[in-house]
Amino acid sequence: MAAKGTTRRHSFSSSAASTTSSCLAASLCLASLLIIVLLFSAARPTVLPKYYRTAPQFDGRHDSSPARLENRLSCNYSDGAWVLDPDPIAPRYDHTCKEIFKGWNCIANQKTNGRDLLRWRWQPSHCGLARLDPLRFLRRFRNSNIGFVGDSLNRNMFVSLVCMLRSVSSEVRKWRPAGADRGFTFLDYNLTIVYHRTNLLVRYGSWSASDPGGALESLGYKQGYRVDVDVPEHTWADAPGFHHILIFNTGHWWWAPSKFDPVKSPMLFFEKGSPILPPITPEVGIDVALKNMVSYVEKTASIGATKFFRTQSPRHFEGGDWNEGGSCRLKKPLQSNEVEEFFSVEKNATNAEVRVINKHLYKSLQGSSFRILDITRMSEFRADAHPSTTGGKKHEDCMHWCLPGLTDTWNDILMTSLEDAGS
């Protein structure tokens, strides 16, 4: 681009000299020079001052200018603050969207701050973040397949996106490829969005001692869960070759003592069909599993597929874990000092697992073609955005998110990241 501009400037300079030498009258010469100056100015790209390009109020929305692109590519969307708009923001979709899981429908369940959640807007520190335009999304990803692969927190995000798109497109058909939990095709755009449920990404199932002389039996293991760290769960094994865009997550189930009790039902890791000996802990097992699954996706993904790994979604149990009477009844986002009390690894806070798991994710994704969809920091503030007592469970739900709610903003970041990736 620079070389092309230079050529044009040389052309203009030569033209200016020729015009000046041939002028018969001063007025004609002045008019010619004025035209040349105007042409030269039009040829130069507009460059915004640096302070303007990075100012928080800069919000190019769908602007694709070089300045806007530079702003997006250099923006850290996870760095920012929640801003309370003085007036209610128009909802992305109605709470009557049928895909919303009943326990997450905080407005229908009459959570006291259910509608107030819609007034909080995430403002990155050095750039703007546009709200996802559902009609533009449908047009942009026409003839595409998008797959969410992970636990129920990825379903939370999947539902948010589906409800947003259904608000502008009524021609929708339920359809899902083999193994998927649920999916929809937006017929007018031939766009399919699917959720593949998997808790650990890798295959696992109950295990019990059967051969007294077996390797694990000889170590005293009688029962537990067999986790094959090199075998993808069947629910998503074919997903990489089918979808053009993939969003993965895992983490919550790796630290779930109610499911994988270290003593009564431990995780027993297998590789190439045989137990890993000596037995390894979940902290080591997740590294091995993630390494294998990242490699599997890299090898089996369709050509040109865009792959994201979403960082860990934080829990906000206060006063104990979910099975210890923990609660999340705040009505406003946390302050920075409160966030550290909830998630400090050094203090072994109740919800510290979020940052521990992210360390494993970052380590496993190094050198891969995956893009990281970082939603952790922005979500750590939102202790107010969980279903809490209105989730319909015996304990308070301080893990999943109200819909409409926080995961709508996750999808804003997904859309912006897709545009940055050129998808």
C-alpha positions in Angstrom: 0.0 0.0 0.0 2.9 2.3 0.9 4.6 1.6 -2.4 1.5 2.3 -4.3 1.0 5.6 -2.5 4.6 6.6 -3.2 4.2 6.0 -6.9 1.1 8.2 -7.0 2.9 11.0 -5.1 5.7 11.0 -7.6 3.2 11.2 -10.4 1.5 14.1 -8.8 4.9 15.9 -8.3 5.8 15.5 -11.9 2.4 16.7 -12.9 2.7 19.7 -10.7 6.1 20.7 -12.2 4.7 20.4 -15.7 1.6 22.3 -14.9 3.6 25.1 -13.2 6.0 25.5 -16.2 3.1 25.7 -18.7 0.9 28.2 -16.8 0.1 31.2 -19.0 -1.5 33.1 -16.1 -1.0 33.3 -12.4 -4.6 32.6 -11.6 -4.7 29.4 -13.8 -1.5 28.2 -12.1 -2.9 28.7 -8.7 -6.1 26.8 -9.6 -4.1 23.9 -11.0 -1.9 23.7 -7.9 -5.0 23.7 -5.6 -6.5 20.8 -7.5 -3.2 18.8 -7.2 -3.1 19.5 -3.4 -6.6 18.2 -3.0 -5.9 15.1 -5.0 -2.8 14.4 -3.0 -4.7 14.8 0.3 -7.4 12.4 -0.8 -4.8 9.7 -1.7 -3.3 9.6 1.8 -4.9 7.3 4.3 -6.5 8.9 7.4 -4.4 8.1 10.5 -5.9 8.7 13.8 -3.8 10.0 16.7 -2.7 7.2 19.0 -4.6 8.6 22.0 -7.8 8.6 20.0 -7.3 5.1 18.6 -7.0 3.7 22.2 -9.4 5.9 24.1 -12.1 4.0 25.9 -14.9 6.0 24.2 -13.7 4.9 20.7 -16.4 2.6 19.5 -16.2 1.9 15.8 -19.0 -0.7 16.0 -18.8 -2.4 12.5 -16.2 0.0 11.1 -13.6 -1.9 9.1 -11.2 1.0 8.6 -7.4 0.4 9.2 -7.6 2.5 12.4 -10.5 0.4 13.7 -8.8 -2.9 12.8 -5.6 -1.8 14.5 -7.6 -0.9 17.6 -9.3 -4.3 17.7 -6.2 -6.3 17.1 -4.4 -4.6 19.9 -7.3 -4.6 22.3 -7.4 -6.8 25.4 -11.1 -7.4 25.8 -10.6 -9.0 29.2 -9.3 -5.8 30.7 -12.1 -3.4 31.6 -14.9 -2.6 34.0 -18.7 -3.0 34.2 -20.6 0.1 33.6 -24.2 0.6 34.8 -26.2 2.4 32.1 -28.7 4.8 33.6 -31.6 3.5 31.5 -32.5 -0.1 30.8 -30.9 -1.6 27.7 -33.1 -3.3 25.2 -32.9 -7.0 25.8 -31.1 -9.1 23.3 -34.0 -11.6 23.3 -37.1 -12.2 25.3 -37.0 -14.4 28.4 -39.6 -16.5 26.7 -37.0 -18.0 24.3 -37.8 -21.7 24.6 -34.2 -22.9 24.5 -33.4 -21.2 27.9 -33.0 -23.9 30.5 -35.7 -23.3 33.2 -33.2 -22.9 36.0 -31.3 -20.1 34.2 -34.4 -18.0 33.3 -34.0 -15.5 36.1 -36.6 -13.1 34.8 -39.3 -15.7 34.5 -38.2 -17.1 38.0 -38.6 -13.6 39.4 -35.0 -13.1 40.6 -35.1 -9.7 42.2 -32.3 -8.2 40.1 -33.1 -10.3 37.0 -33.9 -7.3 34.8 -31.2 -5.1 36.3 -28.6 -7.6 34.9 -29.4 -6.1 31.4 -28.2 -2.7 32.5 -24.6 -3.7 33.1 -22.3 -3.3 30.1 -18.7 -4.4 29.8 -16.4 -1.6 28.8 -12.8 -2.7 27.8 -10.2 -0.2 29.1 -8.7 0.7 25.7 -11.3 0.1 23.1 -15.0 -0.4 22.4 -16.9 -3.6 22.4 -19.9 -3.8 20.0 -23.0 -5.8 20.9 -23.5 -8.8 18.6 -25.8 -7.9 15.7 -27.8 -11.1 15.2 -28.9 -10.3 11.6 -25.3 -9.4 10.6 -24.1 -12.6 12.3 -26.5 -14.7 10.3 -25.5 -13.1 7.1 -21.8 -13.3 7.9 -21.8 -17.0 8.7 -24.2 -18.2 6.1 -23.5 -21.8 5.0 -21.5 -22.4 8.1 -21.5 -24.9 11.0 -20.7 -23.7 14.6 -20.0 -26.1 17.4 -19.9 -25.6 21.1 -18.0 -28.5 22.8 -17.9 -28.7 26.6 -19.8 -28.8 29.8 -23.1 -27.1 30.8 -21.3 -23.7 30.9 -20.7 -24.0 27.2 -24.4 -24.8 26.8 -25.1 -21.6 28.7 -23.2 -19.7 26.0 -24.8 -21.8 23.2 -28.3 -21.0 24.4 -27.5 -17.3 24.6 -26.3 -17.2 20.9 -29.3 -19.3 19.7 -31.8 -17.0 21.4 -30.2 -13.9 20.0 -30.3 -15.3 16.5 -33.9 -16.5 16.9 -35.0 -13.0 17.8 -34.5 -12.0 14.1 -35.0 -15.3 12.3 -38.1 -17.5 12.8 -37.3 -20.1 10.2 -35.5 -22.5 12.5 -35.4 -26.3 12.5 -34.1 -28.5 15.3 -31.2 -30.6 13.9 -28.1 -32.2 15.3 -25.3 -34.3 14.0 -24.7 -37.7 15.5 -23.5 -37.4 19.1 -24.5 -33.8 19.7 -26.8 -32.9 22.6 -28.8 -30.3 20.7 -28.7 -28.1 17.6 -30.5 -25.8 15.3 -30.4 -24.8 11.6 -31.4 -21.3 10.6 -32.9 -22.3 7.3 -32.8 -18.9 5.5 -29.0 -18.8 6.1 -28.1 -22.5 6.1 -26.4 -21.8 9.4 -26.2 -24.7 11.9 -25.3 -24.2 15.6 -24.8 -27.2 17.7 -23.9 -28.1 21.3 -21.8 -31.2 22.1 -22.0 -32.1 25.7 -18.8 -33.5 27.3 -17.6 -33.0 30.8 -13.9 -33.9 30.6 -13.4 -33.9 26.7 -12.0 -37.4 27.1 -13.9 -40.6 27.5 -14.7 -41.8 31.0 -16.9 -44.3 32.8 -17.3 -46.2 36.0 -14.6 -48.8 36.8 -14.7 -51.6 39.4 -12.1 -54.3 40.3 -12.6 -57.5 38.4 -9.2 -59.2 38.4 -7.5 -59.6 41.8 -4.2 -59.7 40.0 -4.7 -56.5 38.0 -2.3 -53.6 38.3 -4.8 -51.2 39.9 -6.3 -54.0 42.1 -2.9 -54.9 43.4 -2.6 -51.3 44.6 -5.8 -51.5 46.6 -8.2 -49.9 44.1 -11.7 -51.4 44.2 -13.7 -48.9 42.2 -13.6 -45.5 40.6 -13.8 -43.9 37.2 -11.7 -44.9 34.2 -10.5 -41.8 32.3 -8.9 -42.5 28.9 -6.7 -39.4 28.4 -6.1 -40.1 24.7 -9.6 -40.9 23.6 -12.2 -38.1 22.8 -15.7 -38.7 24.2 -17.9 -40.0 21.4 -20.3 -37.0 21.7 -17.9 -34.7 19.9 -15.3 -37.0 18.3 -16.5 -36.1 14.8 -17.2 -32.5 15.5 -13.8 -31.0 14.4 -14.3 -32.3 10.8 -17.9 -31.0 10.6 -17.8 -27.5 12.1 -16.2 -24.4 10.6 -16.0 -22.7 14.0 -15.4 -24.5 17.3 -15.6 -23.3 20.8 -14.3 -25.7 23.5 -14.2 -25.7 27.3 -13.6 -28.0 30.2 -12.6 -27.7 33.8 -15.4 -27.8 36.3 -15.7 -31.6 36.4 -12.0 -32.1 36.9 -12.3 -30.6 40.4 -15.6 -32.2 41.4 -15.1 -34.2 44.6 -18.8 -35.0 44.7 -18.4 -36.9 41.5 -14.8 -38.1 41.6 -14.2 -38.6 45.3 -10.4 -39.1 45.8 -11.1 -42.1 48.1 -14.5 -43.6 47.2 -14.5 -43.0 43.4 -11.1 -41.7 42.3 -10.2 -40.9 38.7 -8.0 -43.7 37.3 -6.2 -42.6 34.2 -5.6 -44.9 31.2 -3.5 -44.3 28.1 -3.4 -46.6 25.1 -5.8 -48.9 26.9 -3.6 -49.5 29.9 -3.6 -47.8 33.4 -1.0 -45.1 33.9 1.4 -46.3 36.6 2.1 -45.2 39.1 -1.4 -43.5 39.2 -1.4 -39.8 38.6 -3.5 -37.1 40.2 -6.2 -35.0 38.4 -3.8 -32.1 38.3 -1.5 -34.2 36.1 -4.3 -36.0 34.3 -5.9 -32.8 33.0 -2.5 -31.8 31.4 -2.1 -35.1 29.6 -5.8 -35.1 28.5 -5.7 -31.5 27.2 -2.4 -32.1 25.3 -3.9 -35.2 23.6 -7.2 -33.5 22.8 -5.6 -30.3 21.4 -3.5 -32.6 19.2 -6.5 -34.6 18.1 -8.4 -31.5 17.1 -5.5 -30.1 15.2 -5.2 -33.3 13.2 -8.9 -33.8 12.5 -10.3 -30.3 12.1 -11.6 -29.2 8.7 -9.3 -27.1 6.6 -9.5 -23.4 7.6 -11.6 -24.1 10.7 -11.4 -21.4 13.4 -10.8 -23.0 16.9 -11.4 -21.3 20.2 -10.8 -22.6 23.7 -12.8 -20.6 26.2 -11.2 -19.9 29.6 -12.7 -21.1 32.8 -16.1 -19.6 33.9 -15.8 -18.6 37.6 -18.1 -19.8 40.4 -19.1 -17.4 43.2 -19.9 -19.5 46.3 -19.6 -17.5 49.4 -19.5 -18.9 52.9 -18.7 -22.4 51.7 -18.9 -24.6 48.6 -22.1 -25.6 46.9 -22.6 -28.6 49.2 -21.7 -26.6 52.3 -24.4 -24.0 52.2 -22.5 -21.6 49.9 -24.5 -18.7 48.5 -24.4 -15.8 45.9 -27.0 -13.3 46.8 -25.3 -10.0 45.8 -27.2 -7.5 43.7 -24.2 -5.7 42.2 -20.8 -6.7 40.6 -17.9 -7.2 43.0 -15.2 -4.6 43.5 -11.6 -5.5 42.7 -10.6 -6.3 46.3 -13.6 -8.5 46.7 -12.6 -10.4 43.5 -9.3 -11.3 45.1 -11.0 -12.6 48.2 -13.1 -15.0 46.0 -10.4 -16.3 43.7 -7.1 -16.0 45.4 -5.0 -19.1 44.8 -2.5 -18.1 47.5 -5.3 -18.0 50.1 -6.9 -21.2 48.7 -10.2 -19.4 48.3 -13.4 -21.4 47.8 -13.5 -20.6 44.1 -9.8 -20.5 43.4 -10.1 -23.4 40.9 -10.9 -21.0 38.1 -7.4 -19.6 38.1 -5.8 -23.0 38.7 -7.6 -24.5 35.7 -6.7 -21.5 33.5 -3.0 -22.2 34.1 -3.5 -25.7 32.8 -5.3 -24.4 29.8 -2.7 -21.8 28.8 0.1 -24.4 29.2 -1.7 -27.0 27.0 -2.6 -24.5 24.2 1.0 -23.1 23.8 2.2 -23.7 20.2 -1.3 -24.7 18.9 -3.5 -22.9 16.4 -6.2 -22.5 19.0 -7.3 -18.9 19.9 -8.1 -18.2 23.5 -11.5 -16.8 24.3 -10.7 -15.1 27.6 -13.9 -14.5 29.6 -12.6 -15.2 33.1 -11.6 -11.8 34.4 -14.7 -10.0 33.2 -16.9 -12.7 34.7 -15.1 -12.8 38.1 -16.8 -9.5 39.0 -20.3 -10.8 38.3 -21.3 -12.6 41.6 -24.7 -11.0 41.0 -25.5 -12.7 37.7 -26.1 -16.3 38.8 -29.5 -17.9 39.3 -28.8 -18.3 43.1 -31.9 -19.3 45.0 -34.1 -19.1 41.9 -32.3 -21.9 40.1 -34.7 -24.6 41.3 -32.1 -26.8 42.9 -31.7 -28.0 46.4 -28.6 -25.8 46.7 -28.0 -22.3 45.3 -26.7 -22.2 41.8 -23.6 -20.0 41.9 -22.1 -21.6 38.8 -24.4 -21.1 35.8 -25.5 -17.7 34.6 -28.9 -16.1 34.2 -30.2 -15.7 30.7 -30.5 -13.1 29.3 -27.3 -12.1 31.1 -23.5 -12.4 31.2 -23.0 -15.0 28.5 -24.5 -12.6 26.0 -21.3 -10.5 26.5 -19.2 -13.7 26.0 -20.8 -13.9 22.6 -20.1 -10.2 21.9 -16.4 -11.1 22.4 -16.8 -14.2 20.3 -18.2 -12.2 17.4 -15.4 -9.6 17.7 -12.8 -12.3 17.9 -14.2 -14.0 14.8 -14.0 -10.7 12.9 -10.4 -10.1 14.1 -9.6 -13.7 12.9 -11.0 -12.9 9.5 -13.5 -15.7 9.7 
